[in-house]
């Protein structure tokens, strides 16, 4: 069993850009380093540029992955 945190940033950048939704996860993108650090740095970068009309919103969750179990049919 493995447990880890995922961090997500969502929001609407406005100006005709599509809504933003990205998840920092050691499972999805292991080369990005610590998920919390990456997400918080991105939020700080957007804030330093004046922010978005809606967001960015920072969220986190804990995910648990278990081993596959063989089940008799």
ROMAR-768326 format. One record per atom (N, C-alpha, C, O): residue number from 1; atom name; x, y, z. Coordinates in nm, 2 decimals. Layout:
! ROMAR-768326
@num NUM | atome CA | xx X | yy Y | zz Z
...
//
This chain:
! ROMAR-768326
@num 1 | atome N | xx 0.09 | yy -0.12 | zz 0.00
@num 1 | atome CA | xx 0.00 | yy 0.00 | zz 0.00
@num 1 | atome C | xx 0.09 | yy 0.12 | zz 0.00
@num 1 | atome O | xx 0.19 | yy 0.13 | zz 0.07
@num 2 | atome N | xx 0.05 | yy 0.22 | zz -0.08
@num 2 | atome CA | xx 0.13 | yy 0.35 | zz -0.09
@num 2 | atome C | xx 0.03 | yy 0.46 | zz -0.07
@num 2 | atome O | xx -0.08 | yy 0.46 | zz -0.13
@num 3 | atome N | xx 0.07 | yy 0.56 | zz 0.01
@num 3 | atome CA | xx -0.01 | yy 0.68 | zz 0.04
@num 3 | atome C | xx 0.07 | yy 0.80 | zz 0.00
@num 3 | atome O | xx 0.19 | yy 0.81 | zz 0.04
@num 4 | atome N | xx 0.01 | yy 0.89 | zz -0.07
@num 4 | atome CA | xx 0.08 | yy 1.02 | zz -0.11
@num 4 | atome C | xx -0.02 | yy 1.13 | zz -0.12
@num 4 | atome O | xx -0.14 | yy 1.10 | zz -0.13
@num 5 | atome N | xx 0.03 | yy 1.25 | zz -0.13
@num 5 | atome CA | xx -0.06 | yy 1.37 | zz -0.15
@num 5 | atome C | xx -0.05 | yy 1.42 | zz -0.29
@num 5 | atome O | xx 0.06 | yy 1.41 | zz -0.36
@num 6 | atome N | xx -0.16 | yy 1.46 | zz -0.34
@num 6 | atome CA | xx -0.17 | yy 1.53 | zz -0.47
@num 6 | atome C | xx -0.21 | yy 1.67 | zz -0.45
@num 6 | atome O | xx -0.29 | yy 1.70 | zz -0.36
@num 7 | atome N | xx -0.16 | yy 1.76 | zz -0.52
@num 7 | atome CA | xx -0.20 | yy 1.91 | zz -0.51
@num 7 | atome C | xx -0.25 | yy 1.95 | zz -0.65
@num 7 | atome O | xx -0.19 | yy 1.92 | zz -0.75
@num 8 | atome N | xx -0.36 | yy 2.03 | zz -0.65
@num 8 | atome CA | xx -0.42 | yy 2.07 | zz -0.77
@num 8 | atome C | xx -0.44 | yy 2.22 | zz -0.77
@num 8 | atome O | xx -0.47 | yy 2.28 | zz -0.67
@num 9 | atome N | xx -0.42 | yy 2.28 | zz -0.88
@num 9 | atome CA | xx -0.45 | yy 2.42 | zz -0.90
@num 9 | atome C | xx -0.56 | yy 2.43 | zz -1.01
@num 9 | atome O | xx -0.54 | yy 2.37 | zz -1.12
@num 10 | atome N | xx -0.66 | yy 2.51 | zz -0.98
@num 10 | atome CA | xx -0.77 | yy 2.53 | zz -1.08
@num 10 | atome C | xx -0.80 | yy 2.68 | zz -1.09
@num 10 | atome O | xx -0.76 | yy 2.76 | zz -1.00
@num 11 | atome N | xx -0.86 | yy 2.72 | zz -1.19
@num 11 | atome CA | xx -0.90 | yy 2.86 | zz -1.20
@num 11 | atome C | xx -0.93 | yy 2.90 | zz -1.35
@num 11 | atome O | xx -0.92 | yy 2.82 | zz -1.44
@num 12 | atome N | xx -0.97 | yy 3.02 | zz -1.36
@num 12 | atome CA | xx -1.01 | yy 3.08 | zz -1.49
@num 12 | atome C | xx -0.91 | yy 3.20 | zz -1.52
@num 12 | atome O | xx -0.93 | yy 3.30 | zz -1.46
@num 13 | atome N | xx -0.81 | yy 3.18 | zz -1.61
@num 13 | atome CA | xx -0.72 | yy 3.29 | zz -1.64
@num 13 | atome C | xx -0.78 | yy 3.41 | zz -1.71
@num 13 | atome O | xx -0.73 | yy 3.52 | zz -1.71
@num 14 | atome N | xx -0.90 | yy 3.39 | zz -1.76
@num 14 | atome CA | xx -0.97 | yy 3.50 | zz -1.84
@num 14 | atome C | xx -0.91 | yy 3.52 | zz -1.97
@num 14 | atome O | xx -0.83 | yy 3.44 | zz -2.02
@num 15 | atome N | xx -0.94 | yy 3.63 | zz -2.03
@num 15 | atome CA | xx -0.89 | yy 3.68 | zz -2.16
@num 15 | atome C | xx -0.90 | yy 3.57 | zz -2.27
@num 15 | atome O | xx -0.82 | yy 3.56 | zz -2.36
@num 16 | atome N | xx -1.00 | yy 3.49 | zz -2.26
@num 16 | atome CA | xx -1.02 | yy 3.39 | zz -2.37
@num 16 | atome C | xx -0.94 | yy 3.26 | zz -2.35
@num 16 | atome O | xx -0.96 | yy 3.17 | zz -2.43
@num 17 | atome N | xx -0.86 | yy 3.25 | zz -2.25
@num 17 | atome CA | xx -0.78 | yy 3.13 | zz -2.22
@num 17 | atome C | xx -0.88 | yy 3.02 | zz -2.16
@num 17 | atome O | xx -0.97 | yy 3.06 | zz -2.09
@num 18 | atome N | xx -0.85 | yy 2.89 | zz -2.19
@num 18 | atome CA | xx -0.93 | yy 2.79 | zz -2.13
@num 18 | atome C | xx -0.91 | yy 2.78 | zz -1.98
@num 18 | atome O | xx -0.81 | yy 2.82 | zz -1.93
@num 19 | atome N | xx -1.01 | yy 2.73 | zz -1.91
@num 19 | atome CA | xx -1.00 | yy 2.71 | zz -1.76
@num 19 | atome C | xx -0.88 | yy 2.62 | zz -1.73
@num 19 | atome O | xx -0.85 | yy 2.53 | zz -1.81
@num 20 | atome N | xx -0.81 | yy 2.65 | zz -1.62
@num 20 | atome CA | xx -0.69 | yy 2.58 | zz -1.58
@num 20 | atome C | xx -0.72 | yy 2.47 | zz -1.48
@num 20 | atome O | xx -0.80 | yy 2.50 | zz -1.39
@num 21 | atome N | xx -0.66 | yy 2.35 | zz -1.50
@num 21 | atome CA | xx -0.68 | yy 2.24 | zz -1.40
@num 21 | atome C | xx -0.55 | yy 2.16 | zz -1.42
@num 21 | atome O | xx -0.54 | yy 2.08 | zz -1.52
@num 22 | atome N | xx -0.46 | yy 2.16 | zz -1.32
@num 22 | atome CA | xx -0.34 | yy 2.08 | zz -1.32
@num 22 | atome C | xx -0.32 | yy 2.02 | zz -1.19
@num 22 | atome O | xx -0.33 | yy 2.08 | zz -1.08
@num 23 | atome N | xx -0.28 | yy 1.89 | zz -1.19
@num 23 | atome CA | xx -0.26 | yy 1.82 | zz -1.06
@num 23 | atome C | xx -0.11 | yy 1.78 | zz -1.05
@num 23 | atome O | xx -0.06 | yy 1.71 | zz -1.14
@num 24 | atome N | xx -0.04 | yy 1.82 | zz -0.95
@num 24 | atome CA | xx 0.09 | yy 1.78 | zz -0.92
@num 24 | atome C | xx 0.08 | yy 1.65 | zz -0.84
@num 24 | atome O | xx 0.02 | yy 1.65 | zz -0.73
@num 25 | atome N | xx 0.14 | yy 1.54 | zz -0.89
@num 25 | atome CA | xx 0.12 | yy 1.41 | zz -0.83
@num 25 | atome C | xx 0.25 | yy 1.33 | zz -0.85
@num 25 | atome O | xx 0.30 | yy 1.32 | zz -0.97
@num 26 | atome N | xx 0.30 | yy 1.26 | zz -0.75
@num 26 | atome CA | xx 0.42 | yy 1.18 | zz -0.77
@num 26 | atome C | xx 0.39 | yy 1.06 | zz -0.87
@num 26 | atome O | xx 0.48 | yy 1.01 | zz -0.93
@num 27 | atome N | xx 0.26 | yy 1.02 | zz -0.87
@num 27 | atome CA | xx 0.22 | yy 0.91 | zz -0.96
@num 27 | atome C | xx 0.21 | yy 0.96 | zz -1.11
@num 27 | atome O | xx 0.26 | yy 0.89 | zz -1.20
@num 28 | atome N | xx 0.15 | yy 1.08 | zz -1.13
@num 28 | atome CA | xx 0.13 | yy 1.12 | zz -1.27
@num 28 | atome C | xx 0.25 | yy 1.19 | zz -1.33
@num 28 | atome O | xx 0.28 | yy 1.17 | zz -1.45
@num 29 | atome N | xx 0.32 | yy 1.26 | zz -1.25
@num 29 | atome CA | xx 0.44 | yy 1.33 | zz -1.30
@num 29 | atome C | xx 0.55 | yy 1.33 | zz -1.20
@num 29 | atome O | xx 0.57 | yy 1.43 | zz -1.13
@num 30 | atome N | xx 0.62 | yy 1.22 | zz -1.19
@num 30 | atome CA | xx 0.73 | yy 1.21 | zz -1.09
@num 30 | atome C | xx 0.85 | yy 1.30 | zz -1.10
@num 30 | atome O | xx 0.92 | yy 1.32 | zz -1.01
@num 31 | atome N | xx 0.87 | yy 1.35 | zz -1.22
@num 31 | atome CA | xx 0.98 | yy 1.44 | zz -1.25
@num 31 | atome C | xx 0.96 | yy 1.58 | zz -1.20
@num 31 | atome O | xx 1.06 | yy 1.66 | zz -1.20
@num 32 | atome N | xx 0.85 | yy 1.62 | zz -1.15
@num 32 | atome CA | xx 0.82 | yy 1.75 | zz -1.10
@num 32 | atome C | xx 0.86 | yy 1.78 | zz -0.96
@num 32 | atome O | xx 0.84 | yy 1.89 | zz -0.91
@num 33 | atome N | xx 0.91 | yy 1.68 | zz -0.89
@num 33 | atome CA | xx 0.95 | yy 1.70 | zz -0.75
@num 33 | atome C | xx 0.83 | yy 1.70 | zz -0.65
@num 33 | atome O | xx 0.73 | yy 1.64 | zz -0.68
@num 34 | atome N | xx 0.85 | yy 1.77 | zz -0.54
@num 34 | atome CA | xx 0.75 | yy 1.77 | zz -0.44
@num 34 | atome C | xx 0.62 | yy 1.84 | zz -0.49
@num 34 | atome O | xx 0.62 | yy 1.95 | zz -0.53
@num 35 | atome N | xx 0.50 | yy 1.77 | zz -0.48
@num 35 | atome CA | xx 0.38 | yy 1.82 | zz -0.54
@num 35 | atome C | xx 0.34 | yy 1.95 | zz -0.47
@num 35 | atome O | xx 0.29 | yy 2.05 | zz -0.53
@num 36 | atome N | xx 0.35 | yy 1.96 | zz -0.33
@num 36 | atome CA | xx 0.30 | yy 2.08 | zz -0.26
@num 36 | atome C | xx 0.39 | yy 2.20 | zz -0.31
@num 36 | atome O | xx 0.34 | yy 2.31 | zz -0.33
@num 37 | atome N | xx 0.52 | yy 2.18 | zz -0.31
@num 37 | atome CA | xx 0.61 | yy 2.29 | zz -0.35
@num 37 | atome C | xx 0.58 | yy 2.34 | zz -0.49
@num 37 | atome O | xx 0.57 | yy 2.46 | zz -0.52
@num 38 | atome N | xx 0.56 | yy 2.25 | zz -0.59
@num 38 | atome CA | xx 0.53 | yy 2.29 | zz -0.72
@num 38 | atome C | xx 0.40 | yy 2.36 | zz -0.73
@num 38 | atome O | xx 0.40 | yy 2.47 | zz -0.80
@num 39 | atome N | xx 0.30 | yy 2.32 | zz -0.67
@num 39 | atome CA | xx 0.17 | yy 2.38 | zz -0.68
@num 39 | atome C | xx 0.17 | yy 2.52 | zz -0.61
@num 39 | atome O | xx 0.12 | yy 2.62 | zz -0.67
@num 40 | atome N | xx 0.24 | yy 2.53 | zz -0.50
@num 40 | atome CA | xx 0.25 | yy 2.66 | zz -0.43
@num 40 | atome C | xx 0.33 | yy 2.76 | zz -0.51
@num 40 | atome O | xx 0.30 | yy 2.88 | zz -0.51
@num 41 | atome N | xx 0.44 | yy 2.72 | zz -0.57
@num 41 | atome CA | xx 0.52 | yy 2.80 | zz -0.65
@num 41 | atome C | xx 0.44 | yy 2.86 | zz -0.77
@num 41 | atome O | xx 0.45 | yy 2.97 | zz -0.81
@num 42 | atome N | xx 0.36 | yy 2.77 | zz -0.83
@num 42 | atome CA | xx 0.28 | yy 2.81 | zz -0.95
@num 42 | atome C | xx 0.17 | yy 2.92 | zz -0.90
@num 42 | atome O | xx 0.16 | yy 3.02 | zz -0.97
@num 43 | atome N | xx 0.11 | yy 2.90 | zz -0.79
@num 43 | atome CA | xx 0.01 | yy 2.99 | zz -0.74
@num 43 | atome C | xx 0.08 | yy 3.13 | zz -0.71
@num 43 | atome O | xx 0.02 | yy 3.23 | zz -0.74
@num 44 | atome N | xx 0.20 | yy 3.12 | zz -0.65
@num 44 | atome CA | xx 0.27 | yy 3.25 | zz -0.62
@num 44 | atome C | xx 0.31 | yy 3.32 | zz -0.75
@num 44 | atome O | xx 0.31 | yy 3.44 | zz -0.75
@num 45 | atome N | xx 0.35 | yy 3.24 | zz -0.85
@num 45 | atome CA | xx 0.38 | yy 3.30 | zz -0.98
@num 45 | atome C | xx 0.26 | yy 3.38 | zz -1.04
@num 45 | atome O | xx 0.27 | yy 3.49 | zz -1.09
@num 46 | atome N | xx 0.14 | yy 3.31 | zz -1.04
@num 46 | atome CA | xx 0.02 | yy 3.38 | zz -1.09
@num 46 | atome C | xx -0.01 | yy 3.50 | zz -1.01
@num 46 | atome O | xx -0.05 | yy 3.60 | zz -1.06
@num 47 | atome N | xx 0.00 | yy 3.49 | zz -0.88
@num 47 | atome CA | xx -0.03 | yy 3.61 | zz -0.79
@num 47 | atome C | xx 0.07 | yy 3.72 | zz -0.82
@num 47 | atome O | xx 0.03 | yy 3.84 | zz -0.81
@num 48 | atome N | xx 0.19 | yy 3.69 | zz -0.85
@num 48 | atome CA | xx 0.29 | yy 3.80 | zz -0.87
@num 48 | atome C | xx 0.26 | yy 3.87 | zz -1.00
@num 48 | atome O | xx 0.31 | yy 3.98 | zz -1.03
@num 49 | atome N | xx 0.18 | yy 3.81 | zz -1.09
@num 49 | atome CA | xx 0.15 | yy 3.87 | zz -1.22
@num 49 | atome C | xx 0.01 | yy 3.93 | zz -1.21
@num 49 | atome O | xx -0.04 | yy 3.98 | zz -1.32
@num 50 | atome N | xx -0.05 | yy 3.94 | zz -1.10
@num 50 | atome CA | xx -0.18 | yy 4.01 | zz -1.08
@num 50 | atome C | xx -0.30 | yy 3.91 | zz -1.06
@num 50 | atome O | xx -0.41 | yy 3.96 | zz -1.05
@num 51 | atome N | xx -0.27 | yy 3.78 | zz -1.07
@num 51 | atome CA | xx -0.38 | yy 3.69 | zz -1.05
@num 51 | atome C | xx -0.47 | yy 3.67 | zz -1.17
@num 51 | atome O | xx -0.44 | yy 3.72 | zz -1.27
@num 52 | atome N | xx -0.57 | yy 3.59 | zz -1.15
@num 52 | atome CA | xx -0.67 | yy 3.56 | zz -1.25
@num 52 | atome C | xx -0.81 | yy 3.61 | zz -1.21
@num 52 | atome O | xx -0.83 | yy 3.64 | zz -1.09
@num 53 | atome N | xx -0.90 | yy 3.63 | zz -1.30
@num 53 | atome CA | xx -1.04 | yy 3.67 | zz -1.26
@num 53 | atome C | xx -1.10 | yy 3.58 | zz -1.16
@num 53 | atome O | xx -1.18 | yy 3.62 | zz -1.07
@num 54 | atome N | xx -1.07 | yy 3.45 | zz -1.18
@num 54 | atome CA | xx -1.12 | yy 3.35 | zz -1.08
@num 54 | atome C | xx -1.01 | yy 3.25 | zz -1.05
@num 54 | atome O | xx -0.98 | yy 3.16 | zz -1.13
@num 55 | atome N | xx -0.95 | yy 3.27 | zz -0.93
@num 55 | atome CA | xx -0.84 | yy 3.18 | zz -0.89
@num 55 | atome C | xx -0.71 | yy 3.25 | zz -0.89
@num 55 | atome O | xx -0.70 | yy 3.37 | zz -0.91
@num 56 | atome N | xx -0.60 | yy 3.17 | zz -0.88
@num 56 | atome CA | xx -0.60 | yy 3.03 | zz -0.88
@num 56 | atome C | xx -0.65 | yy 2.97 | zz -0.75
@num 56 | atome O | xx -0.62 | yy 3.03 | zz -0.64
@num 57 | atome N | xx -0.71 | yy 2.85 | zz -0.75
@num 57 | atome CA | xx -0.75 | yy 2.78 | zz -0.63
@num 57 | atome C | xx -0.66 | yy 2.67 | zz -0.61
@num 57 | atome O | xx -0.63 | yy 2.59 | zz -0.70
@num 58 | atome N | xx -0.62 | yy 2.65 | zz -0.48
@num 58 | atome CA | xx -0.53 | yy 2.55 | zz -0.44
@num 58 | atome C | xx -0.60 | yy 2.44 | zz -0.36
@num 58 | atome O | xx -0.67 | yy 2.47 | zz -0.27
@num 59 | atome N | xx -0.58 | yy 2.31 | zz -0.40
@num 59 | atome CA | xx -0.65 | yy 2.20 | zz -0.33
@num 59 | atome C | xx -0.55 | yy 2.09 | zz -0.31
@num 59 | atome O | xx -0.45 | yy 2.08 | zz -0.39
@num 60 | atome N | xx -0.58 | yy 2.01 | zz -0.22
@num 60 | atome CA | xx -0.49 | yy 1.89 | zz -0.20
@num 60 | atome C | xx -0.58 | yy 1.77 | zz -0.15
@num 60 | atome O | xx -0.69 | yy 1.79 | zz -0.10
@num 61 | atome N | xx -0.53 | yy 1.65 | zz -0.18
@num 61 | atome CA | xx -0.59 | yy 1.53 | zz -0.13
@num 61 | atome C | xx -0.49 | yy 1.42 | zz -0.10
@num 61 | atome O | xx -0.38 | yy 1.43 | zz -0.16
@num 62 | atome N | xx -0.52 | yy 1.33 | zz -0.02
@num 62 | atome CA | xx -0.44 | yy 1.22 | zz 0.01
@num 62 | atome C | xx -0.49 | yy 1.10 | zz -0.06
@num 62 | atome O | xx -0.61 | yy 1.07 | zz -0.06
@num 63 | atome N | xx -0.41 | yy 1.03 | zz -0.14
@num 63 | atome CA | xx -0.45 | yy 0.92 | zz -0.22
@num 63 | atome C | xx -0.38 | yy 0.79 | zz -0.17
@num 63 | atome O | xx -0.26 | yy 0.79 | zz -0.14
@num 64 | atome N | xx -0.45 | yy 0.68 | zz -0.16
@num 64 | atome CA | xx -0.39 | yy 0.55 | zz -0.12
@num 64 | atome C | xx -0.41 | yy 0.46 | zz -0.23
@num 64 | atome O | xx -0.52 | yy 0.44 | zz -0.28
@num 65 | atome N | xx -0.30 | yy 0.39 | zz -0.27
@num 65 | atome CA | xx -0.30 | yy 0.29 | zz -0.37
@num 65 | atome C | xx -0.27 | yy 0.16 | zz -0.31
@num 65 | atome O | xx -0.17 | yy 0.15 | zz -0.24
@num 66 | atome N | xx -0.35 | yy 0.06 | zz -0.33
@num 66 | atome CA | xx -0.32 | yy -0.08 | zz -0.28
@num 66 | atome C | xx -0.28 | yy -0.17 | zz -0.39
@num 66 | atome O | xx -0.30 | yy -0.14 | zz -0.51
@num 67 | atome N | xx -0.22 | yy -0.28 | zz -0.36
@num 67 | atome CA | xx -0.19 | yy -0.38 | zz -0.45
@num 67 | atome C | xx -0.31 | yy -0.45 | zz -0.51
@num 67 | atome O | xx -0.42 | yy -0.45 | zz -0.45
@num 68 | atome N | xx -0.30 | yy -0.49 | zz -0.63
@num 68 | atome CA | xx -0.41 | yy -0.57 | zz -0.70
@num 68 | atome C | xx -0.43 | yy -0.70 | zz -0.62
@num 68 | atome O | xx -0.34 | yy -0.76 | zz -0.58
@num 69 | atome N | xx -0.56 | yy -0.73 | zz -0.61
@num 69 | atome CA | xx -0.60 | yy -0.86 | zz -0.54
@num 69 | atome C | xx -0.66 | yy -0.95 | zz -0.64
@num 69 | atome O | xx -0.74 | yy -0.91 | zz -0.73
@num 70 | atome N | xx -0.61 | yy -1.08 | zz -0.64
@num 70 | atome CA | xx -0.67 | yy -1.18 | zz -0.73
@num 70 | atome C | xx -0.81 | yy -1.22 | zz -0.68
@num 70 | atome O | xx -0.82 | yy -1.25 | zz -0.56
@num 71 | atome N | xx -0.90 | yy -1.22 | zz -0.76
@num 71 | atome CA | xx -1.04 | yy -1.26 | zz -0.73
@num 71 | atome C | xx -1.08 | yy -1.38 | zz -0.81
@num 71 | atome O | xx -1.07 | yy -1.37 | zz -0.93
@num 72 | atome N | xx -1.13 | yy -1.48 | zz -0.75
@num 72 | atome CA | xx -1.18 | yy -1.59 | zz -0.82
@num 72 | atome C | xx -1.31 | yy -1.55 | zz -0.90
@num 72 | atome O | xx -1.40 | yy -1.49 | zz -0.84
@num 73 | atome N | xx -1.33 | yy -1.59 | zz -1.02
@num 73 | atome CA | xx -1.45 | yy -1.56 | zz -1.10
@num 73 | atome C | xx -1.57 | yy -1.63 | zz -1.05
@num 73 | atome O | xx -1.68 | yy -1.61 | zz -1.10
//
